[in-house]
């Protein structure tokens, strides 16, 4: 029976996703996924060969590796003695991380535990690894030793697909296809757009929730779960509202602590989601994957474009939020210099991932030198011009005629 056509040159069936999107509804509500189960990323390879190949090279696909089958994944120096390294490589069941830090998990019984040293990848040195009192919220609920702190409740839910809190088993380790697309058995058996979650077809809240489930700091609403406290959104699958499972860390204006600066910018890594939901970008309904190409590792941050080209693809002269002149006229720095990179001012590297290594903030707010004087939050001006004072930076900004003094010199 032929599909009924509309005056738009397509069928009503083909228009439903657009209709749902226009009314702010998630196609996930109507997706036939309730009876599906997890089947693993390899099941996706046959039909999505190019996407699978690109994803396979990403860090998300390789965040956890078994050193016995992937000896090349070990980045730490195990050939020279170090007082921090009280364990041998033969005790390591998993290595975790390949960009900023690498941590090492050992297995005892049916649980994994973090070993007491971590490798600083950027500086090529060993550092101790032990979560101290007064830092992460979950510390009081576990003993003082690393071996009192299994990684199942604290880590593994975001480093795997379908972690089962009862059996402690996973469908697969790493951020596999179904971590973002939901259980895929029905789609593998009979592929349709209605029986798999496509984050790109979700409303912006649920679309971003796909990423925020792991790129945020908070607590499950249902803690404790089976007597344990979990640091990841247990039970959430893409297409659902993350807020029904997960509560982001409370924002406390004027407070600087382990999680935040006084202006509410995140203080630690993994909190891109906590930042992003505060931003104008989020409230204009942008999604994480409008900037990040999650199936590719073509550049360090898996960005769709390199450098300013990404920002300027939207912030054009026709955009009310776009530039009115050249980049260098806007930044007051030489074209091509570090000071003329959009991220230098709007996404400063001030969020700690390991010791003196920092990642980009995602509020996209400009942090003024006066805010540094008031609350200690680092600003991009004196973070770059380390030989200059905040007063010098404020005076310079007051002379900028292309930018509002109420924003940059407040």
matplotlib code that plots the C-alpha trace (Angstrom):
import matplotlib.pyplot as plt

x = [0.0, 1.6, 2.3, 0.1, 2.1, 1.9, 2.2, 5.8, 6.9, 7.2, 5.0, 3.2, 5.3, 8.5, 7.2, 6.4, 9.9, 9.8, 6.3, 7.3, 10.5, 8.6, 6.3, 9.2, 8.4, 11.0, 10.8, 12.1, 8.7, 7.3, 10.3, 9.6, 12.5, 10.9, 11.4, 14.9, 18.0, 21.7, 23.7, 27.1, 28.8, 30.0, 26.4, 26.3, 29.4, 27.9, 25.3, 27.3, 30.8, 32.2, 30.7, 31.8, 35.4, 35.5, 34.1, 36.5, 39.5, 38.0, 39.2, 35.6, 35.9, 39.3, 39.0, 39.4, 41.9, 43.1, 47.0, 47.2, 45.5, 46.5, 50.0, 50.4, 47.8, 50.1, 51.5, 53.0, 56.7, 56.8, 60.5, 62.0, 61.4, 59.3, 58.2, 54.6, 54.3, 53.7, 52.2, 53.3, 51.8, 50.8, 48.3, 46.6, 43.3, 42.5, 44.2, 42.0, 42.7, 45.0, 45.0, 45.5, 46.0, 46.2, 44.9, 45.2, 42.5, 43.0, 40.4, 39.5, 36.7, 34.0, 35.0, 37.6, 39.6, 41.9, 45.6, 47.4, 49.4, 48.5, 50.5, 50.5, 50.6, 51.3, 54.3, 55.4, 55.5, 53.9, 51.5, 49.7, 46.1, 43.8, 40.6, 41.0, 38.5, 36.5, 36.6, 34.1, 30.7, 30.8, 34.0, 32.2, 30.3, 33.3, 36.4, 39.7, 41.7, 41.5, 40.5, 37.5, 36.2, 35.1, 35.0, 31.5, 29.6, 32.1, 33.3, 32.2, 28.7, 30.2, 33.0, 30.8, 27.5, 24.7, 26.5, 24.3, 24.5, 23.3, 25.6, 28.4, 28.5, 28.5, 27.5, 30.8, 33.5, 34.0, 31.5, 29.9, 27.2, 24.4, 25.6, 24.2, 21.7, 20.1, 19.6, 19.8, 18.4, 15.2, 17.1, 19.6, 16.8, 14.8, 16.4, 13.9, 14.2, 11.6, 13.3, 16.6, 17.4, 19.0, 20.2, 20.1, 16.3, 15.7, 14.7, 17.6, 17.2, 17.2, 19.8, 22.2, 21.3, 22.9, 26.3, 25.6, 24.8, 28.6, 30.0, 28.6, 28.9, 25.9, 24.1, 21.4, 18.0, 17.7, 20.9, 21.6, 21.0, 21.3, 23.2, 25.8, 26.2, 26.6, 28.3, 26.6, 23.0, 21.9, 19.0, 19.2, 19.1, 19.2, 15.8, 14.7, 14.9, 18.2, 16.6, 14.3, 17.4, 20.2, 20.6, 23.4, 25.5, 23.9, 25.2, 26.2, 26.8, 29.9, 31.3, 34.6, 34.9, 36.0, 33.3, 32.9, 34.3, 32.4, 30.9, 29.5, 32.0, 33.1, 36.3, 37.0, 37.0, 34.0, 31.7, 31.2, 27.5, 27.2, 28.8, 26.9, 23.4, 24.2, 25.2, 23.4, 24.3, 22.2, 19.3, 19.4, 19.0, 22.4, 23.5, 27.0, 27.2, 26.6, 30.3, 31.7, 31.8, 31.5, 32.2, 35.6, 39.0, 40.2, 41.4, 42.1, 38.6, 36.7, 35.5, 33.7, 36.0, 39.4, 40.1, 38.0, 36.4, 34.0, 32.8, 32.6, 30.5, 27.6, 28.9, 28.7, 28.1, 24.5, 24.1, 23.1, 25.7, 28.3, 31.4, 31.0, 34.6, 37.6, 38.6, 41.7, 39.5, 37.3, 40.1, 42.7, 45.3, 47.2, 45.5, 46.5, 47.9, 46.8, 45.0, 42.9, 41.5, 37.8, 38.4, 41.2, 38.7, 35.4, 36.6, 39.6, 41.5, 40.7, 39.1, 41.5, 41.8, 45.0, 47.4, 48.5, 46.6, 43.4, 40.5, 38.2, 35.3, 32.0, 29.9, 31.3, 31.3, 34.1, 35.7, 36.9, 40.1, 37.8, 36.2, 39.6, 40.2, 36.8, 36.7, 40.0, 38.6, 41.3, 40.7, 42.0, 43.9, 46.4, 46.4, 48.1, 49.9, 51.4, 53.7, 50.9, 48.4, 44.6, 44.6, 46.7, 44.3, 41.2, 42.7, 43.5, 39.9, 38.4, 40.1, 38.5, 36.0, 34.7, 33.4, 31.0, 33.0, 30.1, 30.9, 34.7, 35.8, 33.0]
y = [0.0, 3.3, 5.9, 9.0, 11.9, 15.5, 18.7, 18.9, 16.0, 13.5, 11.1, 11.8, 8.9, 10.8, 14.0, 12.7, 13.2, 16.8, 17.3, 15.9, 18.1, 21.2, 20.7, 20.1, 16.4, 13.7, 11.0, 8.7, 8.8, 7.1, 4.9, 1.2, 0.5, -0.6, -4.3, -3.9, -5.3, -4.5, -6.3, -4.5, -2.2, -5.0, -5.6, -2.1, -2.6, -4.3, -1.6, 1.4, 0.5, 4.0, 5.4, 2.3, 2.7, 6.3, 5.7, 2.8, 5.3, 7.7, 8.0, 7.2, 3.8, 3.2, 4.8, 1.4, -1.2, -4.6, -4.4, -8.1, -7.8, -4.2, -3.7, -0.6, 1.1, 1.3, 4.8, 4.8, 4.0, 0.6, 0.1, 2.4, 2.1, 4.7, 4.9, 5.7, 2.6, -0.2, -2.5, -4.4, -4.3, -7.9, -6.7, -4.3, -5.5, -2.3, 0.9, 4.0, 7.2, 8.2, 12.0, 13.8, 10.9, 7.2, 5.3, 1.6, -0.7, -4.1, -6.9, -8.5, -10.9, -9.5, -5.8, -3.5, -1.1, 1.9, 1.4, 4.2, 5.8, 7.6, 8.6, 12.3, 11.9, 15.6, 15.8, 12.2, 11.6, 9.5, 11.1, 9.6, 8.6, 8.7, 10.7, 12.8, 13.7, 16.9, 16.4, 14.1, 13.9, 10.1, 9.8, 9.6, 6.6, 4.5, 3.5, 5.4, 3.0, 2.6, -1.0, 0.1, 1.9, -0.3, 1.4, -0.1, 2.6, 5.4, 5.0, 2.0, 3.1, 5.9, 3.7, 0.9, 0.1, -1.4, -1.8, -4.1, -3.0, -6.4, -8.7, -6.1, -7.2, -5.0, -5.5, -4.0, -1.7, 1.8, 4.2, 2.0, 2.8, 1.9, 4.3, 7.0, 5.2, 2.9, -0.9, -2.0, -5.5, -4.5, -2.2, -5.0, -7.4, -4.9, -1.5, 1.4, 5.0, 4.3, 1.4, 3.1, 6.3, 9.0, 11.8, 14.2, 13.8, 14.4, 17.7, 19.7, 18.7, 15.0, 15.3, 17.0, 14.6, 11.9, 13.5, 15.1, 11.7, 11.2, 14.7, 16.2, 16.0, 15.1, 12.3, 9.7, 10.6, 7.1, 6.9, 4.7, 1.8, -1.7, -0.1, 1.6, 5.2, 5.7, 8.6, 8.0, 8.0, 4.5, 3.3, 6.1, 5.3, 7.8, 9.2, 9.6, 12.8, 12.7, 14.9, 11.9, 10.0, 12.5, 15.7, 18.1, 19.5, 22.5, 25.8, 28.1, 31.7, 33.3, 30.0, 28.4, 24.7, 21.4, 21.6, 25.3, 28.8, 31.7, 32.7, 29.1, 27.9, 24.4, 23.8, 20.2, 18.0, 16.0, 19.0, 20.2, 19.6, 21.6, 24.5, 24.1, 24.2, 27.7, 29.0, 31.0, 28.3, 25.7, 28.1, 28.7, 24.9, 24.0, 20.4, 19.1, 17.3, 20.5, 21.2, 17.8, 15.0, 12.0, 9.4, 10.9, 11.5, 13.9, 16.4, 16.4, 17.3, 15.6, 19.0, 19.4, 22.2, 23.3, 26.5, 29.6, 28.1, 26.1, 29.2, 31.4, 28.9, 30.2, 33.5, 35.2, 38.9, 38.0, 36.6, 39.0, 37.2, 37.4, 39.6, 43.1, 43.2, 40.9, 38.5, 40.6, 43.7, 41.8, 40.3, 43.2, 40.6, 39.7, 37.5, 33.8, 34.5, 32.6, 35.7, 35.7, 32.2, 32.3, 29.6, 31.6, 34.2, 32.3, 28.8, 29.3, 26.2, 26.6, 23.3, 20.8, 17.3, 16.3, 18.5, 21.3, 20.1, 21.9, 21.6, 24.2, 25.8, 25.4, 28.3, 30.5, 33.5, 36.0, 36.1, 39.6, 40.5, 42.2, 38.8, 37.4, 40.2, 39.6, 35.8, 34.3, 32.7, 32.8, 35.1, 34.6, 37.9, 37.4, 33.6, 34.4, 37.6, 36.1, 39.1, 41.6, 42.5, 42.4, 46.2, 46.4, 44.1, 46.0, 49.3, 47.7, 46.4, 49.8, 51.2, 48.6, 50.5, 47.5, 45.7, 46.8, 48.0, 46.8, 43.2, 43.1, 45.6, 45.1]
z = [0.0, -1.0, 1.6, 1.6, 0.3, 1.5, -0.4, 0.9, -1.3, 1.6, 3.4, 6.7, 8.2, 7.2, 8.7, 12.2, 13.7, 12.5, 13.9, 17.2, 17.3, 16.4, 19.4, 21.7, 22.1, 22.0, 19.4, 22.0, 23.7, 20.6, 19.8, 20.0, 22.3, 25.6, 24.9, 23.5, 25.2, 24.9, 22.2, 22.1, 19.6, 17.3, 16.3, 14.8, 12.6, 9.6, 8.7, 10.1, 9.0, 8.5, 11.8, 13.7, 12.3, 13.3, 16.8, 17.3, 17.1, 19.7, 23.3, 24.4, 22.7, 24.4, 27.8, 29.6, 28.2, 29.5, 29.5, 28.9, 25.5, 24.8, 26.2, 24.0, 26.1, 29.1, 29.3, 32.8, 33.4, 35.0, 34.0, 36.7, 40.4, 42.0, 45.7, 44.7, 42.5, 45.1, 42.5, 39.4, 36.0, 36.5, 39.2, 36.8, 35.3, 33.5, 32.6, 32.5, 30.5, 27.6, 27.5, 30.8, 33.3, 33.4, 36.4, 37.2, 38.5, 40.0, 40.5, 43.8, 43.8, 41.5, 42.1, 40.7, 42.9, 42.1, 42.7, 44.6, 41.8, 38.6, 35.6, 34.6, 30.8, 30.1, 32.4, 32.3, 36.0, 38.7, 41.2, 44.2, 43.6, 46.6, 46.9, 50.1, 52.7, 52.0, 48.3, 46.5, 48.2, 48.4, 50.5, 53.9, 52.8, 52.1, 54.0, 53.9, 51.8, 48.0, 48.7, 50.6, 47.4, 44.6, 41.2, 40.4, 42.5, 41.8, 38.2, 36.2, 35.2, 32.9, 31.6, 30.3, 28.7, 30.8, 34.1, 36.3, 39.9, 41.1, 39.0, 38.5, 34.9, 31.8, 28.2, 27.2, 28.7, 27.3, 25.8, 23.2, 20.7, 23.1, 25.7, 23.5, 21.4, 23.9, 23.7, 20.1, 19.8, 18.0, 15.6, 14.8, 14.0, 11.9, 11.5, 11.5, 12.8, 15.4, 17.2, 18.1, 19.9, 17.7, 20.1, 17.1, 16.8, 20.5, 22.0, 23.2, 26.8, 26.2, 23.4, 25.8, 28.6, 26.5, 27.1, 30.5, 32.0, 32.3, 31.8, 35.0, 38.7, 40.8, 42.6, 41.7, 43.2, 44.4, 46.5, 48.4, 46.0, 47.5, 50.4, 48.3, 47.1, 43.4, 41.6, 38.2, 37.1, 37.7, 35.5, 33.0, 29.3, 26.4, 25.4, 29.1, 31.1, 33.1, 35.8, 36.7, 37.7, 38.5, 40.5, 39.5, 42.3, 43.9, 42.8, 45.6, 44.5, 46.1, 47.2, 46.1, 46.9, 45.4, 42.7, 41.8, 41.7, 43.2, 39.8, 39.5, 36.9, 37.6, 39.4, 38.5, 35.4, 34.3, 35.0, 31.4, 31.8, 35.0, 33.1, 29.9, 31.4, 32.7, 29.3, 26.7, 24.2, 26.1, 26.5, 22.8, 22.5, 21.1, 21.8, 22.7, 19.4, 17.4, 18.2, 19.0, 16.4, 18.7, 16.0, 15.1, 16.5, 13.8, 16.4, 20.1, 21.3, 18.5, 17.2, 13.9, 12.9, 14.1, 16.1, 15.5, 12.4, 14.7, 16.6, 13.5, 11.7, 13.8, 15.1, 11.7, 11.0, 10.3, 13.8, 16.5, 18.7, 15.8, 15.2, 13.8, 12.6, 12.3, 15.0, 15.9, 16.2, 18.6, 20.7, 20.4, 19.8, 16.6, 14.2, 14.7, 18.1, 21.2, 22.4, 19.2, 19.8, 20.8, 23.5, 25.1, 26.5, 26.4, 27.5, 29.6, 30.9, 34.6, 35.5, 37.2, 35.8, 37.5, 39.6, 37.3, 34.2, 33.3, 30.9, 29.2, 31.0, 29.2, 30.5, 27.6, 30.0, 29.9, 33.4, 34.2, 36.2, 38.8, 39.4, 40.2, 42.7, 44.3, 44.5, 43.2, 40.0, 37.4, 34.4, 30.9, 30.8, 33.6, 33.1, 29.8, 30.8, 33.9, 34.5, 34.6, 37.4, 37.5, 37.7, 34.6, 32.8, 33.9, 32.7, 29.3, 29.0, 29.8, 26.7, 24.4, 22.3, 20.4, 23.6, 26.3, 29.4, 31.5, 30.5, 30.2, 32.9, 35.5]

ax = plt.figure().add_subplot(projection="3d")
ax.plot(x, y, z, "-o")
ax.set_aspect("equal")
plt.show()
